[in-house]
C-alpha cells in the first residue's frame, strides 16, 4: 500500500471555513477553502498569490468548492461549475 493510493490521498485534504473581509478588514461573511494537511497550506496558495490547484484525482476535484479554478491532469485550466 503506497502513499499515492486514492484512499490515502483523500485523507490529505480538509475543508475549513475562513472569514471574508471587506476593504476595512471587517468580517462580511465566510467561505470554504481546501487545506493540504501535509503542509497546512490552503490549496492554490503560493508565495506570489493564488495559483490554480493541480487536480489529479476525482476526490481532489470533488473537494474543491464551486467556482474554483484548477489545472486538470491534461495541464489545461478549468473552473469547477
BAMARZA-790026 format. One record per atom (N, C-alpha, C): residue in one letter; x, y, z; residue number from 1; atom name. Coordinates in nm, 4 decimals. Layout:
<rec res="A" x="X" y="Y" z="Z" n="NUM" atom="CA"/>
...
REM end
This chain:
<rec res="X" x="0.0847" y="-0.1181" z="0.0000" n="1" atom="N"/>
<rec res="X" x="0.0000" y="0.0000" z="0.0000" n="1" atom="CA"/>
<rec res="X" x="0.0889" y="0.1240" z="0.0000" n="1" atom="C"/>
<rec res="X" x="0.0828" y="0.2007" z="-0.1094" n="2" atom="N"/>
<rec res="X" x="0.1665" y="0.3198" z="-0.1200" n="2" atom="CA"/>
<rec res="X" x="0.0941" y="0.4461" z="-0.0786" n="2" atom="C"/>
<rec res="X" x="0.1716" y="0.5512" z="-0.0586" n="3" atom="N"/>
<rec res="X" x="0.1141" y="0.6786" z="-0.0160" n="3" atom="CA"/>
<rec res="X" x="0.0322" y="0.7455" z="-0.1250" n="3" atom="C"/>
<rec res="X" x="0.0483" y="0.7013" z="-0.2501" n="4" atom="N"/>
<rec res="X" x="-0.0227" y="0.7678" z="-0.3587" n="4" atom="CA"/>
<rec res="X" x="-0.1552" y="0.7016" z="-0.3934" n="4" atom="C"/>
<rec res="X" x="-0.1951" y="0.5983" z="-0.3204" n="5" atom="N"/>
<rec res="X" x="-0.3232" y="0.5367" z="-0.3483" n="5" atom="CA"/>
<rec res="X" x="-0.4351" y="0.6369" z="-0.3217" n="5" atom="C"/>
<rec res="X" x="-0.5438" y="0.6273" z="-0.4009" n="6" atom="N"/>
<rec res="X" x="-0.6525" y="0.7259" z="-0.3926" n="6" atom="CA"/>
<rec res="X" x="-0.7094" y="0.7409" z="-0.2528" n="6" atom="C"/>
<rec res="X" x="-0.7290" y="0.6313" z="-0.1820" n="7" atom="N"/>
<rec res="X" x="-0.7892" y="0.6431" z="-0.0483" n="7" atom="CA"/>
<rec res="X" x="-0.6965" y="0.7149" z="0.0488" n="7" atom="C"/>
<rec res="X" x="-0.5662" y="0.7046" z="0.0297" n="8" atom="N"/>
<rec res="X" x="-0.4727" y="0.7779" z="0.1141" n="8" atom="CA"/>
<rec res="X" x="-0.4707" y="0.9257" z="0.0775" n="8" atom="C"/>
<rec res="X" x="-0.4782" y="0.9570" z="-0.0515" n="9" atom="N"/>
<rec res="X" x="-0.4760" y="1.0969" z="-0.0942" n="9" atom="CA"/>
<rec res="X" x="-0.5975" y="1.1725" z="-0.0439" n="9" atom="C"/>
<rec res="X" x="-0.7129" y="1.1078" z="-0.0413" n="10" atom="N"/>
<rec res="X" x="-0.8336" y="1.1780" z="0.0029" n="10" atom="CA"/>
<rec res="X" x="-0.8265" y="1.2148" z="0.1503" n="10" atom="C"/>
<rec res="X" x="-0.7410" y="1.1490" z="0.2279" n="11" atom="N"/>
<rec res="X" x="-0.7252" y="1.1820" z="0.3690" n="11" atom="CA"/>
<rec res="X" x="-0.6259" y="1.2953" z="0.3919" n="11" atom="C"/>
<rec res="X" x="-0.5668" y="1.3488" z="0.2865" n="12" atom="N"/>
<rec res="X" x="-0.4670" y="1.4545" z="0.2986" n="12" atom="CA"/>
<rec res="X" x="-0.5259" y="1.5941" z="0.2836" n="12" atom="C"/>
<rec res="X" x="-0.6583" y="1.6044" z="0.2665" n="13" atom="N"/>
<rec res="X" x="-0.7207" y="1.7340" z="0.2430" n="13" atom="CA"/>
<rec res="X" x="-0.8391" y="1.7535" z="0.3359" n="13" atom="C"/>
<rec res="X" x="-0.8662" y="1.8792" z="0.3701" n="14" atom="N"/>
<rec res="X" x="-0.9785" y="1.9109" z="0.4564" n="14" atom="CA"/>
<rec res="X" x="-1.0345" y="2.0468" z="0.4151" n="14" atom="C"/>
<rec res="X" x="-1.1661" y="2.0606" z="0.4287" n="15" atom="N"/>
<rec res="X" x="-1.2294" y="2.1902" z="0.4055" n="15" atom="CA"/>
<rec res="X" x="-1.2350" y="2.2642" z="0.5382" n="15" atom="C"/>
<rec res="X" x="-1.2133" y="2.3949" z="0.5329" n="16" atom="N"/>
<rec res="X" x="-1.2307" y="2.4771" z="0.6526" n="16" atom="CA"/>
<rec res="X" x="-1.2965" y="2.6081" z="0.6114" n="16" atom="C"/>
<rec res="X" x="-1.3648" y="2.6690" z="0.7058" n="17" atom="N"/>
<rec res="X" x="-1.4297" y="2.7975" z="0.6802" n="17" atom="CA"/>
<rec res="X" x="-1.3383" y="2.9086" z="0.7278" n="17" atom="C"/>
<rec res="X" x="-1.3252" y="3.0103" z="0.6441" n="18" atom="N"/>
<rec res="X" x="-1.2432" y="3.1265" z="0.6785" n="18" atom="CA"/>
<rec res="X" x="-1.3269" y="3.2521" z="0.6574" n="18" atom="C"/>
<rec res="X" x="-1.3019" y="3.3565" z="0.7368" n="19" atom="N"/>
<rec res="X" x="-1.3810" y="3.4787" z="0.7221" n="19" atom="CA"/>
<rec res="X" x="-1.3492" y="3.5517" z="0.5923" n="19" atom="C"/>
<rec res="X" x="-1.4506" y="3.6159" z="0.5362" n="20" atom="N"/>
<rec res="X" x="-1.4341" y="3.7036" z="0.4215" n="20" atom="CA"/>
<rec res="X" x="-1.4365" y="3.8472" z="0.4748" n="20" atom="C"/>
<rec res="X" x="-1.3369" y="3.9256" z="0.4375" n="21" atom="N"/>
<rec res="X" x="-1.3244" y="4.0614" z="0.4895" n="21" atom="CA"/>
<rec res="X" x="-1.3529" y="4.1645" z="0.3815" n="21" atom="C"/>
<rec res="X" x="-1.4062" y="4.2802" z="0.4235" n="22" atom="N"/>
<rec res="X" x="-1.4224" y="4.3904" z="0.3296" n="22" atom="CA"/>
<rec res="X" x="-1.2943" y="4.4743" z="0.3275" n="22" atom="C"/>
<rec res="X" x="-1.2957" y="4.5868" z="0.2565" n="23" atom="N"/>
<rec res="X" x="-1.1757" y="4.6697" z="0.2414" n="23" atom="CA"/>
<rec res="X" x="-1.1251" y="4.7258" z="0.3745" n="23" atom="C"/>
<rec res="X" x="-1.2148" y="4.7425" z="0.4714" n="24" atom="N"/>
<rec res="X" x="-1.1754" y="4.7947" z="0.6023" n="24" atom="CA"/>
<rec res="X" x="-1.1316" y="4.6844" z="0.6975" n="24" atom="C"/>
<rec res="X" x="-1.1387" y="4.5598" z="0.6535" n="25" atom="N"/>
<rec res="X" x="-1.0984" y="4.4484" z="0.7380" n="25" atom="CA"/>
<rec res="X" x="-1.2085" y="4.3936" z="0.8259" n="25" atom="C"/>
<rec res="X" x="-1.3331" y="4.4345" z="0.8014" n="26" atom="N"/>
<rec res="X" x="-1.4461" y="4.3852" z="0.8794" n="26" atom="CA"/>
<rec res="X" x="-1.4981" y="4.2556" z="0.8179" n="26" atom="C"/>
<rec res="X" x="-1.5389" y="4.1628" z="0.9023" n="27" atom="N"/>
<rec res="X" x="-1.5916" y="4.0351" z="0.8552" n="27" atom="CA"/>
<rec res="X" x="-1.7290" y="4.0573" z="0.7933" n="27" atom="C"/>
<rec res="X" x="-1.7441" y="4.0127" z="0.6680" n="28" atom="N"/>
<rec res="X" x="-1.8715" y="4.0284" z="0.5984" n="28" atom="CA"/>
<rec res="X" x="-1.9326" y="3.8939" z="0.5596" n="28" atom="C"/>
<rec res="X" x="-1.8651" y="3.7864" z="0.5902" n="29" atom="N"/>
<rec res="X" x="-1.9149" y="3.6527" z="0.5579" n="29" atom="CA"/>
<rec res="X" x="-1.8055" y="3.5509" z="0.5787" n="29" atom="C"/>
<rec res="X" x="-1.8261" y="3.4336" z="0.5221" n="30" atom="N"/>
<rec res="X" x="-1.7237" y="3.3319" z="0.5288" n="30" atom="CA"/>
<rec res="X" x="-1.7260" y="3.2490" z="0.4023" n="30" atom="C"/>
<rec res="X" x="-1.6129" y="3.1852" z="0.3756" n="31" atom="N"/>
<rec res="X" x="-1.6033" y="3.0989" z="0.2592" n="31" atom="CA"/>
<rec res="X" x="-1.5261" y="2.9741" z="0.2991" n="31" atom="C"/>
<rec res="X" x="-1.5409" y="2.8689" z="0.2196" n="32" atom="N"/>
<rec res="X" x="-1.4669" y="2.7463" z="0.2459" n="32" atom="CA"/>
<rec res="X" x="-1.3398" y="2.7457" z="0.1631" n="32" atom="C"/>
<rec res="X" x="-1.2351" y="2.6890" z="0.2194" n="33" atom="N"/>
<rec res="X" x="-1.1129" y="2.6680" z="0.1437" n="33" atom="CA"/>
<rec res="X" x="-1.0652" y="2.5268" z="0.1697" n="33" atom="C"/>
<rec res="X" x="-0.9903" y="2.4729" z="0.0771" n="34" atom="N"/>
<rec res="X" x="-0.9367" y="2.3389" z="0.0874" n="34" atom="CA"/>
<rec res="X" x="-0.7932" y="2.3475" z="0.1355" n="34" atom="C"/>
<rec res="X" x="-0.7604" y="2.2707" z="0.2400" n="35" atom="N"/>
<rec res="X" x="-0.6280" y="2.2753" z="0.3016" n="35" atom="CA"/>
<rec res="X" x="-0.5583" y="2.1406" z="0.2820" n="35" atom="C"/>
<rec res="X" x="-0.4314" y="2.1466" z="0.2437" n="36" atom="N"/>
<rec res="X" x="-0.3483" y="2.0277" z="0.2331" n="36" atom="CA"/>
<rec res="X" x="-0.2946" y="1.9980" z="0.3737" n="36" atom="C"/>
<rec res="X" x="-0.3371" y="1.8875" z="0.4333" n="37" atom="N"/>
<rec res="X" x="-0.2977" y="1.8564" z="0.5704" n="37" atom="CA"/>
<rec res="X" x="-0.1500" y="1.8211" z="0.5828" n="37" atom="C"/>
<rec res="X" x="-0.0862" y="1.7872" z="0.4714" n="38" atom="N"/>
<rec res="X" x="0.0566" y="1.7541" z="0.4762" n="38" atom="CA"/>
<rec res="X" x="0.1407" y="1.8791" z="0.4971" n="38" atom="C"/>
<rec res="X" x="0.0948" y="1.9935" z="0.4429" n="39" atom="N"/>
<rec res="X" x="0.1711" y="2.1179" z="0.4529" n="39" atom="CA"/>
<rec res="X" x="0.1030" y="2.2213" z="0.5409" n="39" atom="C"/>
<rec res="X" x="-0.0286" y="2.2079" z="0.5615" n="40" atom="N"/>
<rec res="X" x="-0.1043" y="2.3064" z="0.6378" n="40" atom="CA"/>
<rec res="X" x="-0.1417" y="2.4280" z="0.5563" n="40" atom="C"/>
<rec res="X" x="-0.1060" y="2.4289" z="0.4274" n="41" atom="N"/>
<rec res="X" x="-0.1323" y="2.5443" z="0.3410" n="41" atom="CA"/>
<rec res="X" x="-0.2619" y="2.5244" z="0.2628" n="41" atom="C"/>
<rec res="X" x="-0.3350" y="2.6333" z="0.2422" n="42" atom="N"/>
<rec res="X" x="-0.4526" y="2.6244" z="0.1557" n="42" atom="CA"/>
<rec res="X" x="-0.4093" y="2.5852" z="0.0146" n="42" atom="C"/>
<rec res="X" x="-0.4880" y="2.5009" z="-0.0507" n="43" atom="N"/>
<rec res="X" x="-0.4552" y="2.4641" z="-0.1878" n="43" atom="CA"/>
<rec res="X" x="-0.4671" y="2.5860" z="-0.2762" n="43" atom="C"/>
<rec res="X" x="-0.3750" y="2.5989" z="-0.3673" n="44" atom="N"/>
<rec res="X" x="-0.3720" y="2.7149" z="-0.4550" n="44" atom="CA"/>
<rec res="X" x="-0.2902" y="2.8285" z="-0.3988" n="44" atom="C"/>
<rec res="X" x="-0.2521" y="2.8213" z="-0.2717" n="45" atom="N"/>
<rec res="X" x="-0.1723" y="2.9282" z="-0.2124" n="45" atom="CA"/>
<rec res="X" x="-0.0269" y="2.9136" z="-0.2544" n="45" atom="C"/>
<rec res="X" x="0.0341" y="3.0257" z="-0.2862" n="46" atom="N"/>
<rec res="X" x="0.1761" y="3.0267" z="-0.3185" n="46" atom="CA"/>
<rec res="X" x="0.2341" y="3.1579" z="-0.2697" n="46" atom="C"/>
<rec res="X" x="0.3628" y="3.1728" z="-0.2808" n="47" atom="N"/>
<rec res="X" x="0.4264" y="3.2948" z="-0.2347" n="47" atom="CA"/>
<rec res="X" x="0.3923" y="3.4158" z="-0.3185" n="47" atom="C"/>
<rec res="X" x="0.3392" y="3.3951" z="-0.4381" n="48" atom="N"/>
<rec res="X" x="0.3126" y="3.5065" z="-0.5281" n="48" atom="CA"/>
<rec res="X" x="0.1641" y="3.5273" z="-0.5546" n="48" atom="C"/>
<rec res="X" x="0.0770" y="3.4675" z="-0.4750" n="49" atom="N"/>
<rec res="X" x="-0.0660" y="3.4841" z="-0.4967" n="49" atom="CA"/>
<rec res="X" x="-0.1340" y="3.3491" z="-0.5055" n="49" atom="C"/>
<rec res="X" x="-0.2579" y="3.3470" z="-0.5507" n="50" atom="N"/>
<rec res="X" x="-0.3314" y="3.2216" z="-0.5615" n="50" atom="CA"/>
<rec res="X" x="-0.3184" y="3.1653" z="-0.7015" n="50" atom="C"/>
<rec res="X" x="-0.2426" y="3.0586" z="-0.7138" n="51" atom="N"/>
<rec res="X" x="-0.2297" y="2.9870" z="-0.8397" n="51" atom="CA"/>
<rec res="X" x="-0.3356" y="2.8779" z="-0.8417" n="51" atom="C"/>
<rec res="X" x="-0.3823" y="2.8389" z="-0.9589" n="52" atom="N"/>
<rec res="X" x="-0.4796" y="2.7294" z="-0.9644" n="52" atom="CA"/>
<rec res="X" x="-0.4187" y="2.6014" z="-0.9072" n="52" atom="C"/>
<rec res="X" x="-0.5012" y="2.5246" z="-0.8386" n="53" atom="N"/>
<rec res="X" x="-0.4562" y="2.3989" z="-0.7805" n="53" atom="CA"/>
<rec res="X" x="-0.4530" y="2.2920" z="-0.8887" n="53" atom="C"/>
<rec res="X" x="-0.3536" y="2.2034" z="-0.8835" n="54" atom="N"/>
<rec res="X" x="-0.3451" y="2.0921" z="-0.9776" n="54" atom="CA"/>
<rec res="X" x="-0.4274" y="1.9773" z="-0.9214" n="54" atom="C"/>
<rec res="X" x="-0.5224" y="1.9292" z="-0.9995" n="55" atom="N"/>
<rec res="X" x="-0.6121" y="1.8217" z="-0.9582" n="55" atom="CA"/>
<rec res="X" x="-0.5743" y="1.6963" z="-1.0360" n="55" atom="C"/>
<rec res="X" x="-0.5472" y="1.5883" z="-0.9627" n="56" atom="N"/>
<rec res="X" x="-0.5083" y="1.4636" z="-1.0280" n="56" atom="CA"/>
<rec res="X" x="-0.6011" y="1.3476" z="-0.9959" n="56" atom="C"/>
<rec res="X" x="-0.6928" y="1.3663" z="-0.8992" n="57" atom="N"/>
<rec res="X" x="-0.7856" y="1.2580" z="-0.8642" n="57" atom="CA"/>
<rec res="X" x="-0.9274" y="1.3124" z="-0.8564" n="57" atom="C"/>
<rec res="X" x="-1.0273" y="1.2257" z="-0.8743" n="58" atom="N"/>
<rec res="X" x="-1.1667" y="1.2699" z="-0.8586" n="58" atom="CA"/>
<rec res="X" x="-1.1956" y="1.3226" z="-0.7188" n="58" atom="C"/>
<rec res="X" x="-1.1289" y="1.2681" z="-0.6171" n="59" atom="N"/>
<rec res="X" x="-1.1512" y="1.3133" z="-0.4792" n="59" atom="CA"/>
<rec res="X" x="-1.1070" y="1.4583" z="-0.4614" n="59" atom="C"/>
<rec res="X" x="-0.9942" y="1.4931" z="-0.5210" n="60" atom="N"/>
<rec res="X" x="-0.9466" y="1.6311" z="-0.5129" n="60" atom="CA"/>
<rec res="X" x="-1.0450" y="1.7247" z="-0.5812" n="60" atom="C"/>
<rec res="X" x="-1.0961" y="1.6854" z="-0.6971" n="61" atom="N"/>
<rec res="X" x="-1.1923" y="1.7687" z="-0.7686" n="61" atom="CA"/>
<rec res="X" x="-1.3210" y="1.7841" z="-0.6881" n="61" atom="C"/>
<rec res="X" x="-1.3704" y="1.6761" z="-0.6304" n="62" atom="N"/>
<rec res="X" x="-1.4938" y="1.6815" z="-0.5505" n="62" atom="CA"/>
<rec res="X" x="-1.4784" y="1.7701" z="-0.4284" n="62" atom="C"/>
<rec res="X" x="-1.3576" y="1.7789" z="-0.3730" n="63" atom="N"/>
<rec res="X" x="-1.3351" y="1.8585" z="-0.2521" n="63" atom="CA"/>
<rec res="X" x="-1.3274" y="2.0086" z="-0.2803" n="63" atom="C"/>
<rec res="X" x="-1.3054" y="2.0471" z="-0.4057" n="64" atom="N"/>
<rec res="X" x="-1.2960" y="2.1893" z="-0.4392" n="64" atom="CA"/>
<rec res="X" x="-1.4329" y="2.2547" z="-0.4336" n="64" atom="C"/>
<rec res="X" x="-1.4422" y="2.3770" z="-0.3824" n="65" atom="N"/>
<rec res="X" x="-1.5699" y="2.4485" z="-0.3845" n="65" atom="CA"/>
<rec res="X" x="-1.6050" y="2.4921" z="-0.5265" n="65" atom="C"/>
<rec res="X" x="-1.7338" y="2.5080" z="-0.5528" n="66" atom="N"/>
<rec res="X" x="-1.7798" y="2.5540" z="-0.6842" n="66" atom="CA"/>
<rec res="X" x="-1.7147" y="2.6884" z="-0.7174" n="66" atom="C"/>
<rec res="X" x="-1.6756" y="2.7052" z="-0.8430" n="67" atom="N"/>
<rec res="X" x="-1.6132" y="2.8288" z="-0.8871" n="67" atom="CA"/>
<rec res="X" x="-1.4616" y="2.8269" z="-0.8791" n="67" atom="C"/>
<rec res="X" x="-1.4045" y="2.7221" z="-0.8175" n="68" atom="N"/>
<rec res="X" x="-1.2592" y="2.7126" z="-0.8054" n="68" atom="CA"/>
<rec res="X" x="-1.1943" y="2.6926" z="-0.9415" n="68" atom="C"/>
<rec res="X" x="-1.0817" y="2.7573" z="-0.9603" n="69" atom="N"/>
<rec res="X" x="-1.0026" y="2.7368" z="-1.0817" n="69" atom="CA"/>
<rec res="X" x="-0.8984" y="2.6302" z="-1.0501" n="69" atom="C"/>
<rec res="X" x="-0.8853" y="2.5330" z="-1.1404" n="70" atom="N"/>
<rec res="X" x="-0.7904" y="2.4250" z="-1.1180" n="70" atom="CA"/>
<rec res="X" x="-0.7256" y="2.3839" z="-1.2501" n="70" atom="C"/>
<rec res="X" x="-0.6143" y="2.3123" z="-1.2389" n="71" atom="N"/>
<rec res="X" x="-0.5446" y="2.2582" z="-1.3549" n="71" atom="CA"/>
<rec res="X" x="-0.5707" y="2.1083" z="-1.3557" n="71" atom="C"/>
<rec res="X" x="-0.6259" y="2.0584" z="-1.4664" n="72" atom="N"/>
<rec res="X" x="-0.6569" y="1.9167" z="-1.4788" n="72" atom="CA"/>
<rec res="X" x="-0.5336" y="1.8342" z="-1.5103" n="72" atom="C"/>
<rec res="X" x="-0.5502" y="1.7022" z="-1.5127" n="73" atom="N"/>
<rec res="X" x="-0.4380" y="1.6128" z="-1.5418" n="73" atom="CA"/>
<rec res="X" x="-0.3768" y="1.6374" z="-1.6804" n="73" atom="C"/>
<rec res="X" x="-0.4551" y="1.6973" z="-1.7702" n="74" atom="N"/>
<rec res="X" x="-0.4054" y="1.7268" z="-1.9052" n="74" atom="CA"/>
<rec res="X" x="-0.3279" y="1.8580" z="-1.9126" n="74" atom="C"/>
<rec res="X" x="-0.3158" y="1.9280" z="-1.7991" n="75" atom="N"/>
<rec res="X" x="-0.2420" y="2.0532" z="-1.7949" n="75" atom="CA"/>
<rec res="X" x="-0.3246" y="2.1746" z="-1.8322" n="75" atom="C"/>
<rec res="X" x="-0.4518" y="2.1571" z="-1.8664" n="76" atom="N"/>
<rec res="X" x="-0.5395" y="2.2688" z="-1.9036" n="76" atom="CA"/>
<rec res="X" x="-0.6084" y="2.3232" z="-1.7803" n="76" atom="C"/>
<rec res="X" x="-0.6402" y="2.4529" z="-1.7828" n="77" atom="N"/>
<rec res="X" x="-0.7054" y="2.5200" z="-1.6710" n="77" atom="CA"/>
<rec res="X" x="-0.8569" y="2.5136" z="-1.6875" n="77" atom="C"/>
<rec res="X" x="-0.9273" y="2.4833" z="-1.5784" n="78" atom="N"/>
<rec res="X" x="-1.0729" y="2.4713" z="-1.5771" n="78" atom="CA"/>
<rec res="X" x="-1.1298" y="2.5455" z="-1.4569" n="78" atom="C"/>
<rec res="X" x="-1.2610" y="2.5718" z="-1.4611" n="79" atom="N"/>
<rec res="X" x="-1.3304" y="2.6293" z="-1.3461" n="79" atom="CA"/>
<rec res="X" x="-1.4420" y="2.5333" z="-1.3097" n="79" atom="C"/>
<rec res="X" x="-1.4460" y="2.4919" z="-1.1833" n="80" atom="N"/>
<rec res="X" x="-1.5481" y="2.3980" z="-1.1371" n="80" atom="CA"/>
<rec res="X" x="-1.6832" y="2.4675" z="-1.1345" n="80" atom="C"/>
<rec res="X" x="-1.7827" y="2.4027" z="-1.1924" n="81" atom="N"/>
<rec res="X" x="-1.9175" y="2.4585" z="-1.2007" n="81" atom="CA"/>
<rec res="X" x="-1.9996" y="2.4347" z="-1.0795" n="81" atom="C"/>
REM end
